[in-house]
Amino acid sequence: QKRNPTLRVFNCYLHLDEATPHLHIDFVPYVSNWKGKGMDTRVSLKQAMKSLGFEGGSKRDTELNQWINHEKEVLAEVMERNGI
């Protein structure tokens, strides 16, 4: 939550029923202090990623893909630190 303050996790499941243990993490991307029409806080993946510092590029280099790659790098650092 500290690293991704504009993403609110509401479910997280660890699956050990397959050959490779894995997680499913469900979250709601949102933005606060919205200046456009409507509510002050709204659901928006693009704006949530933008507020985290990820700007869109090409079709393959979207805000979401940039964030996913960044999270993989962070996970790799944590694993390395812990000898995994």
C-alpha positions in Angstrom: 0.0 0.0 0.0 2.9 2.3 0.7 4.5 1.8 -2.7 1.1 1.9 -4.6 -1.1 4.3 -2.7 -3.6 4.7 -5.6 -4.3 0.9 -5.8 -6.6 -0.5 -3.1 -6.3 -4.3 -2.7 -9.5 -6.0 -1.8 -8.7 -9.7 -2.3 -5.5 -11.7 -2.4 -5.4 -15.5 -2.9 -2.4 -17.8 -2.6 -2.9 -20.9 -4.8 -0.9 -24.0 -3.9 -3.1 -26.3 -5.9 -1.0 -26.2 -9.1 2.6 -27.1 -10.0 3.7 -23.4 -9.4 2.4 -21.6 -6.4 1.0 -18.2 -7.4 -1.0 -15.2 -6.2 -4.1 -13.6 -7.5 -4.3 -10.0 -6.3 -7.5 -8.0 -7.0 -7.3 -4.2 -6.7 -9.3 -1.1 -7.5 -7.2 1.7 -9.2 -8.4 5.2 -8.2 -7.5 8.8 -8.2 -8.4 11.5 -5.7 -8.7 15.3 -6.1 -10.1 14.8 -9.6 -10.3 18.1 -11.4 -12.8 17.1 -14.1 -16.5 16.6 -13.9 -18.1 14.3 -11.4 -16.9 13.0 -8.1 -13.7 14.0 -6.4 -12.5 10.4 -6.1 -13.0 8.1 -9.1 -11.9 4.8 -10.5 -9.3 5.2 -13.2 -6.5 2.8 -14.1 -4.8 5.3 -16.4 -4.9 8.2 -13.8 -3.9 5.9 -11.0 -0.8 4.7 -12.9 0.0 8.3 -14.0 -0.1 9.4 -10.3 2.4 6.6 -9.6 4.7 8.1 -12.2 4.0 5.8 -15.2 3.2 7.6 -18.4 1.9 5.8 -21.5 4.1 5.1 -24.4 3.5 2.8 -27.3 0.8 0.1 -27.4 3.2 -2.4 -25.7 4.6 0.2 -23.3 1.3 1.2 -21.6 1.1 2.6 -18.1 -0.1 -0.8 -16.8 2.8 -2.7 -18.5 5.3 -0.2 -17.1 3.9 -0.7 -13.6 3.9 -4.5 -14.0 7.5 -4.5 -15.1 8.4 -2.2 -12.2 6.6 -4.5 -9.7 8.5 -7.5 -11.1 11.8 -5.7 -10.5 10.8 -4.8 -6.9 9.8 -8.5 -6.3 13.1 -9.7 -7.7 15.0 -7.3 -5.3 13.0 -8.6 -2.3 13.6 -12.2 -3.3 17.3 -11.6 -3.8 17.6 -9.9 -0.4 16.0 -12.9 1.2 18.1 -15.5 -0.6 15.3 -16.8 -2.9 
